[in-house]
C-alpha cells in the first residue's frame, strides 16, 4: 500500500509539473506577442544598418540597449571584440545560454521588393537573416528573464551577442575567452526555408591567406628581370583545381584572389589569395589543409618567389544533439504551422520567379525530425565550436520561400518584410519554450548532457585561431 502511495504521489507530481510547464509556455507565447512590434522594429533597424563582420556597431548597440532596458547585466566588448557582448540575468543553476548573430554580407543590398533592386548600390545586406536571428534570440531571453524575475523559474539566462559569423567567425575568440564554459545547455536557431529541429552536423573549415613576394620589372622591356608573384598565384590555383579530382567527395575548396597585380605593364611583385578548405569532420580536414599549404610552397618554388601563409581561423563541425532536438521539435509542433497571407504567398512566387526557382510558394508547415546523417554537406558555422564546449540545441524556422538562394538579395528582401518578421516572432516563441524545458526539466538537461559527452567522446577541443585579438578592422 505504501509503495502504491509513493507511485501515485510521483505521478501526481509529474502531472503538476507538466501542467505548470504548459501554463508557463502560454505565458511565454503571450510575452513574445507583447514584444512583437518592438522586436520587428529592432530587426528592421539591424536590417537597414546591414553591417559586416566586426563593424556591427549599430546592430550590437541596438540589441544591448534592449537587453539593458529589460534588466540584463550586459558586459560589452568581450573577448577583445568591440561588438561582442554577453547579457546575463538571474543566478544559480541551470545556466542556459542562447546565441544571437547580427552581421550582414557585403554587396547584396536589397529593397523589400521581389526583384533585384539594391537599397544602396554595392552596400551590404542581410542575406542570411541575421537581423532576425539575434533579435528573436534576445526576445526569447527577455521572456525567460521575466519568468525568473517573477519567481516562476530559477536559474540564469545568458544571451550571447556574437559578431562576424559570416567571415572571421567571432565565436572562436569568445570560446577562447571561456565565455561558454559555465553553460549547462546552449540554444541556437537559424532562418531557413522550412521549419524543423536541426539535428544535423555541418562542415568544418580552415581559412588561410597565401601571399607571394617577387620582384617588379617592365612587362615588355625587361620582363626577365622580374619574378612574378602573379605567376605563382596562377600556378597555385592550377594546383588546387587539379587536386579537386583526388579528394573525398565531402571536401570543398574555395578561394578568392584578393590581389593579382595592379597594372598590365608591370611584372607584379605581390599577390594574395584567401583559401578555404572544408570537410565534414575536423580530423579529416587536417590532411587536406596540409596538402594545400604544401602546394603554395611548390608554386613559390616554380615561380622563384617567396611566400607566406597566415592562418585566419578554423571552425569545427556541429556536434548534433538529438535529445535536445526532440524537445525543440515538440515545441515547434505545439506552436503549429506558420500561415501566410495571399500577399505574402504572391511575394514568395515572385521571388522564386526572379531567381529562376520552381514556383512552390512558401512553406510554413512543421517538418518531422530527420535522422542524423553522417555526412550532411551544406555550409559551416562557428556554432560548431560552441557545440564542442556545451550541448547545443538547434532548429530552423521559415523566413524565405522554398528554394530561395541563401546569401542572396532574395533573402535580404524577405528579411525586411512580413515573411521574415513572422518567422522571427515564431522562432522567439519556440526558443523561449525550449529554454523553459531546460529550466524546469532536470532529466532532460541530463539527457542532453549525456548525449553531448557520448558524441564528443575523448576528443579534446582546441580552437583554431591565431594568437592575439580578432582581426577587427580587417577586410
N, C-alpha and C positions, 0 to 999 in steps of 0.2 A: 504493500500500500504506500509506504514511504517513497519507494522508487517511482511509483506512478505519479505521486505529487510532484516529485522533482522534475520528471519528464514534462508533466503538464505545465509546471512553472516555467521551464525553459521555452516551451512552445509559445506560452503567453508572452514571455519576454521578447522572443524573436518577432512575434506578431506586432507588439507595441513599437519595437524599433523600426520595423518595416513601415508601419502606418505613420510614424513620426517622420521618416525619411520622405515618404510620399508627400506629406504635408509641406515639408521644407522645400521640396522640389517645386511645388506650386508657388511657394513664396519667391523662390529664385526666378522663376519664369516671370512673375509679376514685377520683380525688381528690375530685370532686364528690360521689360516693356516700359517701365518708368524712366529708364536711362536712354531709351531708344533714340529720341531726337538728338540728345546730346552726343551719343556715340556716332550717329550719322554726321553730325557737324564736325566732330573730331576727325573722323575718317576722311571727309571731304577736304578738310584743311591739309591733311597729310598728302592726300591725292594731288591737290593743287600745288603743294610745295615740291613734290617729286624730287627728293634729294638723294643723291647717290652715295655710295659707300663712304662712311666716316664723315660725311658732310651733312648729316641729318639734324642740323641744329633746330629748325622749326618743328620738325616731326617729333624729335625727342622731347623738346621743351613742352610741346602741347600735351603729350602723354604725362610728363612729370607734373605739370600743373593740375591735371585731372586727378592724378594719384594723391597729391598733397591736399587738394580740396576735399578728398574723401577720407582724410585722416591717416594716410600711409606715411611711414617714415621712409624718406627717399634718400638714398646715397647716390650722388651723381659723379660721373667721371670715373667709374670703377675700372679696374684693370688697365689704367693709363689710357683710357679711351674716353674722350670728352663727351660723346653722345651715348655712351653706355650707362645704364643705371639699374639699381635694384630698389624696388618699393616693397616694404615689409609691414605687415600688421599682425598683431597677436603675439602669443608667447607659448612656449612648450610644444609638445608633440600632439599630432603629427605635424611635420613641416612639409607643406605641399607647394610646389613651385609651378609656375606657368610661364611659358615663353612668349615673347612678343617681338616681332620684327617690323621694320618700318622703312627700309631702304628701297629705292627705286632703281630702274635700269636706264642707262644712257640711250639717247637717240630715238625713243619711241613715244614722245609726247603725243597726246591724242585728246580730242574733244569727246564729249559723251554722245557721239553720233555713230551710227553703224556703217560708216565708210571711212577710209583712212583720211583723217583731217587733223593735222597737228594743232595742238593748242598753242604751242610755241615751237616754231621750226627748229629742229636739231636738239631740243631740250629732252630731259629725261621723262619717264612715265612709269606708272606702277603696273608693269606687265606681268607681275607675279602676285598682285593683290595684297602686297604687304601693308598698304594703308588700311585694309580690312583686318589683316592678321593681328597686328599689335593692338588695334582698337578693341576688337572682340575679346581678346585675351584680358585686357585691362578691365573691360566691362564685367567679365566673369569674376575677376579677382575682387572687384568692388562689391559685387553681390555677395560673395562669400564673406568678405570683411564685415558686411552689415550683419550677417548671422552671428559672427564671432562677437561683434560689438553688443549685440542683443543677448548674448549669453546662451544662444541656442546650440552652438557647437563650440568645441575647444580646439586650440592649436594655432598654427602660424601659417599665413599665406604669404608667398613671395612672388611678385611679378618681376620678370627679368626683361628689361629693355635692351634688346640685342641688335646692334647695328651691323651693317656691312656683310649681310649673309650672301649677297649676290656676287661679291668679288673676293674680298680678303678673308671672309669667314670670322667675324668678330667674336663669336662664341669661343674660339680657340684660346684667345687671351683671357677671357672670363673664366674658362675652365682652368687655365694655368694658374690663375689667381685664387683658385679654390672656392669660387663663388657658388658652385653647385654641390659642394661636398656635404652640406648638412641636410640635404633634402631627403625625405622618405620616398616621394614619388614626384615626377615632373610631368606636366601636361603640355601638349603641343597640338596645333591644328594647322591646316593649310587650305587656302582657296583651291577649288578644283572644278571639274565639270560633272562630278557626281558626288553623292553623299554616302559615306560609309566609314566605319572604323578602319584604320590603316594598320595592318599587321604585316606589312612587307618591309624588307630592307631597302637599301639604296646603294649607290656606288661610292666606294672610297675613291679619293683622288689625291694627287700631289700636283701643286703648281710650282713652276720654277722659271726663272729668266736666264736665257743664254745670251751673252754679249760677245761679239767678235771684234778684235782690235787689229787693224792692218796698218797700211801706210798710203797716203794720198799721192796722186800723180795726175798729170793731164791725161784724160782718157784717150786722146788721139795722138798727141805729140810724143809722149814718152810713157805709155802705159806699163812698159817693162820696169819702170822704177816704182811702180805701185804694188801693193799687196792688198787685194780686195776683200774687205770684210763682207761684202755682198756675195762674193763667190762662196765664201764659207757658209753663209746663211742658206744659199741655194743648195749647196751640197748636203747640208744638214736636213733640210726639208725633204730632199730627194731620199735620203736615208730613212727618214721616218715613214715616208709613204711606201717605200719598198718593204719596210718591216711589217706593215699592216697585214700582209698576206700570211705572216708567220707567227701571229699572236692568237691567243684564245679568243673565241667569239665574244666573250664577256668584256674584253678590253676595249677601251676607247682612247684615242689620242687626238687632241686638238692643238692647234697653235694659232697665234696671232702675231703677224710680223708688225712690230712696232716702229722699226726704223730699218729701211733697206738702202739707205743712201739718200742724199738730198737733191742732187742735180745730176743730169745725164752726162755731163762732160768732165766729171771728176771721178777717179777711182776712189770709192768710198773707204775710209779708214775705220768706219764704225758701223755695226749693225746690231740689231736687238730683236729677240723673239721671245714671246711668252708661250710656254708649253704646258699643257695639262694632260696628265695620264690618269685614266680611271680603270677600275676593275671592281668586281662585286665584293671582294674581300681585301682588306689591307695587306694581309700576308702574301697574297698572290700578286698584288700590285708592285711590291718592292723590287722583284727581279726585272720587271718591265722598266721601272724607273731607272735602275742601274744601267740597263742596256741603252736607253735613250740618252742618258748622260754620256756614256762611252762614245756614242755616235757624234756628239758635239766635239769631243776631243779629236775624233777621226777627221771630221770636217775641217777643223782648225789646222791639222797637220797637212791635209791635202791642199789647202789654200795658203799655207805658210803664214798663218796669222796666229795671234794669241786669242785665248778665250777665257771667259769667266762664267761660272754657274752660280746663281743665287737662289736659294730656297725662298719662295713666297709664303706658302703654307701647305698643309695637307690635312685632309679630314678622313675620319672613319666612316664606314658604312653604318647604317642604323641597326641597332640591336632590337629586333621586334619584341613585343610583349603581348601575347595573346590573352593572358588573364585580364590585363587592363583593357585590351581591345574588346573583349566580351562585355565589360562594364560600360564602355563608351557606346558600343553598338546598341545595348539595351536602352540607353538614354536617347539615342537617335530615333529608335523605333517608338519610344514613348512620346517623343515630340511629333512624330509623323512626318509625312511628306511636306515639301515646300510647294506652295501653289503660286501660280503666276497669272497675271492679268493678260488680256488679249494684246495689249500694247507691248508688254514685256516679251510675249511669245513672238510677236511680229518683229521686235528688235532683234531677237535671237536669230530668226530666219534671215534677216538682212545681214547680220554678222557672218553667218555661215555662207551666204551667197557671196559676200565681199571677199571672203578668204578662200573661196573655192572648195568648201567642205559640203558634205551631204546635208540637206536641209532637214535636220532631225529635231530642231527646236531646242528647248531647254528641259533638262531632266531633274526634277526635284524629288524623285522617288528615293526611298532609302534602299540601298543595295545591301544584299546579305553579306555577312562576314566571309571573306575568302580564306582559302588555305594559304599558309605562308610558303612562298616559293623559295627555292634555294638560290636562284639567280634571277631576280625580278627585273633587272635592267632599269631603265629610266635615268633620273638625274641624281644629283648629290646635294647634301645639305650638312651644315655644321651641327645640326641637331644630332647627327651621328655621334659626335664626340660626347655630347651630353648623355646620350643613351648608353655609353660605356662607363659613365660615372654614377648614374642614378637610373632606376627603372623609369622609362619614358612611355607615356600613353598618348596615342596619336589618332587623329581622324581627319578626314577631308569633308568639306561642305561645298555644294554647288554655288559658284559665283559667276559662272560664264556658261554659254551654250555648249552642247556636245561637240567635241572635236575642235574646239577653238584652239588655234596655235598659241601655246603659252609663251611668255616673254615676247609678246607682240602687242601692237596697238589695239587689237581687238579686246584683249583682257583689260587694258587701260580704260577703254570705253565703258565696259561693263562695271568696272570697279568704282566708277564715279557716279553711277546712277542706281536706280531701284533694284536691279537684279543683284548687284554686288551688295547693296545695303541689306537686302533680305537674307542673303547668305551669312553676312556678318552678324546680324542680330540672332539668327538661328544658332550660329556657332557659339556665341556668348552664352546662350541658354544651355546648350549641350555641354560646354566646358564647365560651367558652374555646377550642373547636375552631377557630372562625373567627379569633379572635385569634392562635392558633398559626399559621394560614396566613399572617397578616400578618408574623409574626416570622420565618418560615422561607422565604418565597417573595418575594424582592425584585421579581420580574417582576410578580406580582400587585399588589403595592403600587404599582408604577409604572403599571399599567393603571388602577387605581383613581384615582390622582392625575391621569392624563391625561384620564380622563372628567370628573373634577371641573373641571379647567381648561376643557375644551371646553364644558361646560354653563354654567359661570359666565361665560365669555366676558370681555368688557371691563367687566362690571358691578363697580362699586366698592362694597363692603359698607359700610354705615353703620347702626349700631344706632339704634333709635328709643326712647330713654328720656330723661326729663327730667334736668337737671343734679342732681348731688348723690347721696347714698346711696339705696338702695332703700327703699320705704315700709314699713320694719319697724315693726310695731305698729299699722298702719292696717288697717281692715276695709272 
